Amino acid sequence: MFGLYMIICQRVAQACNIGEAANMLEKLNDAAVDIITNGFRDKERMSIILTMVQLLLLHTSEMLGLKYPKWFDQMFIDPNSTHINTTRMGQQFLLFLESLAICDTPTVLQMHGKALQGNRNLPVQRFISLVKTRLMELGLDQSLRTHPTSLHHPVQVSTSQYFDSVNRNTSATVTAALAYSNNSNGSNGHASGTPVQQENTVEVILTTFKETGLIPKSLLEDSIFRPLWFKVTFLPSLIQWQNSNKNELEMARDQLIQALRDRKRIPDEIYMKYLKNKK
């Protein structure tokens, strides 16, 4: 259904048919208002409407002079235009958004979160927490300071933000993070136990890499299935790892970083910053 609707939106945009685009949006607005005034009983239909509005404005926003974040604000948040005018309606609206948080695209999560963060008229804390947790899991920017530039491009964590988090990590923080990571996934083969043992986690990985010349399979799997741990915990600890008594492992660390970069597991800009810091 959405594929066909997207084709229709593309054709309307290509024809610069502003009248048809406005008519399509008006019908979606009427349907959304009807669901709002009926207490969000038809959540599935409202979800479909949101997706259709997103697709329509993806192709006609310049023609209509309206982008999705602004439409969302006018429909659900702005007291001068929204039909959500009771506390119960507001609660039902947030419950609806919470039900979508697990399946919404990252860009939509960031748009909805940005629109609602700091709102004083609705109890948004739980929803904002869900959004930020989901974005953290995806390894994307969770500050909600800016809207994505389009539905296809979620706001990424910047290189400076990444290295700020690296620099803020003390060795104790890295150890604790590794301990948490290992305890949350006992199948990855990484060491677990006392803090002293945790400090050796990177060393164990480096020793394995030195002996086999191969990136441990468990580490590659973690880079795919546990991107938050890999980006926020492992890479900082690997880059910061030092042991003056084991120069051969320092060489292995450099080789592992290069190997991970070759496998596109380390962004080029982060790799270049690592080389700069190494000098």
For each residue, the residues with C-beta under 8 A, 3 or more apart:
1: 4 5
2: 5 6 51 52 55
3: 6 7
4: 1 7 8
5: 1 2 8 9 52 55
6: 2 3 9 10 55 59
7: 3 4 10 11
8: 4 5 11 12
9: 5 6 12 13 24 55 56 58 59 60
10: 6 7 13 14 59
11: 7 8 14 15
12: 8 9 15 17 20 21 24 59 60
13: 9 10 16 21 59 60 63
14: 10 11
15: 11 12 20
16: 13 63
17: 12 20 21
18: 21 22 60 63 64
19: 22 23
20: 12 15 17 23 24
21: 12 13 17 18 24 25 56 60 63 64
22: 18 19 25 26 64
23: 19 20 26 27
24: 9 12 20 21 27 28 56
25: 21 22 28 29 53 56 57 60 64 66 71
26: 22 23 29 30
27: 23 24 30 31
28: 24 25 31 32 49 52 53 56
29: 25 26 32 33 75
30: 26 27 33 34
31: 27 28 34 35 45 49
32: 28 29 35 36 46 49 53 75
33: 29 30 36 37 75 83
34: 30 31 37 38
35: 31 32 38 40 41 42 45 46 49
36: 32 33 40 76 82 83 84 89 93
37: 33 34 83
38: 34 35 41 42
39: 88 89 92
40: 35 36 43 46 89 92 93 95 96
41: 35 38
42: 35 38 45 46
43: 40 46 47 96 99
44: 47 48
45: 31 35 42 48 49
46: 32 35 40 42 43 49 50 96
47: 43 44 50 51 96 100
48: 44 45 51 52
49: 28 31 32 35 45 46 52 53
50: 46 47 53 54 100 108
51: 2 47 48 54 55
52: 2 5 28 48 49 55 56
53: 25 28 32 49 50 56 57 68 71
54: 50 51 57 58 68 108 151
55: 2 5 6 9 51 52 58 59
56: 9 21 24 25 28 52 53 59 60
57: 25 53 54 60 61 64 66 67 68 71
58: 9 54 55 61 68 150 151
59: 6 9 10 12 13 55 56
60: 9 12 13 18 21 25 56 57 63 64
61: 57 58 64 65 66 67 68
62: 65
63: 13 16 18 21 60
64: 18 21 22 25 57 60 61
65: 61 62
66: 25 57 61 70 71
67: 57 61 70 71
68: 53 54 57 58 61 71 72 111 151
69: 72 73 111 114 115 147
70: 66 67 73 74
71: 25 53 57 66 67 68 74 75
72: 68 69 75 76 77 111 112 115
73: 69 70 76 77 78 115
74: 70 71 77 78 81 82
75: 29 32 33 71 72 81 82
76: 36 72 73 82 84 93 115
77: 72 73 74 82 84 115 116 119 122
78: 73 74 81 82
79: 82 121
80:
81: 74 75 78
82: 36 74 75 76 77 78 79 85
83: 33 36 37 89
84: 36 76 77 89 90 93
85: 82 89
86: 89 90
87: 90 91
88: 39 91 92
89: 36 39 40 83 84 85 86 92 93
90: 84 86 87 93 94 121 122 123
91: 87 88 94 95 123
92: 39 40 88 89 95 96
93: 36 40 76 84 89 90 96 97 122
94: 90 91 97 98 122 123 124 126 127
95: 40 91 92 98 99
96: 40 43 46 47 92 93 99 100
97: 93 94 100 101 112 116 127
98: 94 95 101 126 127 130
99: 43 95 96
100: 47 50 96 97 103 104
101: 97 98 104 109 127 130 131 134
102: 134
103: 100
104: 100 101 108 109 112
105: 108 109 151 154
106: 109 110 135 138 140 154
107: 110 111 148 150 151 152 153 154
108: 50 54 104 105 111 112 151
109: 101 104 105 106 112 113 131 134 135
110: 106 107 113 114 131 135 140 141 144 147 148 154 155
111: 68 69 72 107 108 114 115 147 148
112: 72 97 104 108 109 115 116 131
113: 109 110 116 117 127 128 131 132 135 144
114: 69 110 111 117 144 145 146 147
115: 69 72 73 76 77 111 112
116: 77 97 112 113 119 122 124 127 128
117: 113 114 124 128 144
118:
119: 77 116 122 124
120:
121: 79 90
122: 77 90 93 94 116 119
123: 90 91 94 126
124: 94 116 117 119 127 128
125: 128 129
126: 94 98 123 129 130
127: 94 97 98 101 113 116 124 130 131
128: 113 116 117 124 125 131 132 144
129: 125 126 132 133
130: 98 101 126 127 133 134
131: 101 109 110 112 113 127 128 134 135 142 144
132: 113 128 129 135 136 142 144
133: 129 130 136 137
134: 101 102 109 130 131 137 138
135: 106 109 110 113 131 132 138 140 141 142
136: 132 133 139 140 142 228
137: 133 134 227 228
138: 106 134 135 154 227 228
139: 136 157 227 228 231 232
140: 106 110 135 136 154 155 156 157
141: 110 135 144 145 154 155 156 157 158 161
142: 131 132 135 136
143:
144: 110 113 114 117 128 131 132 141
145: 114 141
146: 114 155
147: 69 110 111 114 155
148: 107 110 111 151 153 154 155
149: 153
150: 58 107 153
151: 54 58 68 105 107 108 148
152: 107
153: 107 148 149 150
154: 105 106 107 110 138 140 141 148
155: 110 140 141 146 147 148
156: 140 141
157: 139 140 141 161 162 231
158: 141 161 162
159: 162 163 267 269 270 273
160: 163 164
161: 141 157 158 164 165
162: 157 158 159 165 166 231 270
163: 159 160 166 167 270 273
164: 160 161 167 168
165: 161 162 168 169 232 236
166: 162 163 169 235 236 239 240
167: 163 164
168: 164 165 173
169: 165 166 173 174 177 236 237 240
170: 173 174
171: 174 175 199 240
172: 175 176 195
173: 168 169 170 176 177
174: 169 170 171 177 178 233 236 237 240
175: 171 172 178 179 195 198 199
176: 172 173 179 180 195 198
177: 169 173 174 180 181 229 232 233 237
178: 174 175 181 182 190 198 201 202 233 234 237
179: 175 176 182 183 192 195 198
180: 176 177 183 184
181: 177 178 184 185 190 226 229 233 234
182: 178 179 185 186 188 190 191 192 198 201
183: 179 180 186 192
184: 180 181
185: 181 182 188 222 226
186: 182 183 192
187: 218
188: 182 185 218 219 221 222
189: 216 218
190: 178 181 182 201 204 205 218
191: 182 197 198 200 201 204
192: 179 182 183 186 197 198
193: 197 198
194: 197 198
195: 172 175 176 179 198 199
196: 199 200
197: 191 192 193 194 200 201
198: 175 176 178 179 182 191 192 193 194 195 201
199: 171 175 195 196 203
200: 191 196 197 203 204
201: 178 182 190 191 197 198 204 205 237
202: 178 205 206 234 237 238 241 253
203: 199 200 206 207 241 243 246 249
204: 190 191 200 201 207 208
205: 190 201 202 208 209 216 219 238 256
206: 202 203 209 210 241 249 252 253 256
207: 203 204 210 211 249 252
208: 204 205 211 212 216
209: 205 206 212 213 214 215 216 252 255 256 259
210: 206 207 213 248 249 252
211: 207 208
212: 208 209 216
213: 209 210
214: 209
215: 209 219 220 256 259 260 263
216: 189 205 208 209 212 219 220
217: 220 221
218: 187 188 189 190 221 222
219: 188 205 215 216 222 223 230 234
220: 215 216 217 223 224 263 265
221: 188 217 218 224 225 226
222: 185 188 218 219 225 226 229 230 234
223: 219 220 226 227 230 260 265
224: 220 221 227
225: 221 222
226: 181 185 221 222 223 229 230
227: 137 138 139 223 224 230 231
228: 136 137 138 139 231 232 233
229: 177 181 222 226 232 233 234
230: 219 222 223 226 227 233 234 235 265
231: 139 157 162 227 228 234 235
232: 139 165 177 228 229 235 236
233: 174 177 178 181 228 229 230 236 237
234: 178 181 202 219 222 229 230 231 237 238
235: 166 230 231 232 238 239 266 270
236: 165 166 169 174 232 233 239 240
237: 169 174 177 178 201 202 233 234 240 241
238: 202 205 234 235 241 253 256 257
239: 166 235 236 257 274 277
240: 166 169 171 174 236 237
241: 202 203 206 237 238 253
242: 250
243: 203 246 249 250
244: 247
245:
246: 203 243 249 250
247: 244 250 251
248: 210 251 252
249: 203 206 207 210 243 246 252 253
250: 242 243 246 247 253 254
251: 247 248 254 255
252: 206 207 209 210 248 249 255 256
253: 202 206 238 241 249 250 256 257
254: 250 251 257 258
255: 209 251 252 258 259
256: 205 206 209 215 238 252 253 259 260
257: 238 239 253 254 260 261 266 271 274
258: 254 255 261 262
259: 209 215 255 256 262 263
260: 215 223 256 257 263 265 266
261: 257 258 264 265 266 268 271
262: 258 259
263: 215 220 259 260
264: 261
265: 220 223 230 260 261
266: 235 257 260 261 270 271 274
267: 159 270 271
268: 261 271 272
269: 159 272 273
270: 159 162 163 235 266 267 273 274
271: 257 261 266 267 268 274 275
272: 268 269 275 276
273: 159 163 269 270 276 277
274: 239 257 266 270 271 277 278
275: 271 272 278 279
276: 272 273 279
277: 239 273 274
278: 274 275
279: 275 276
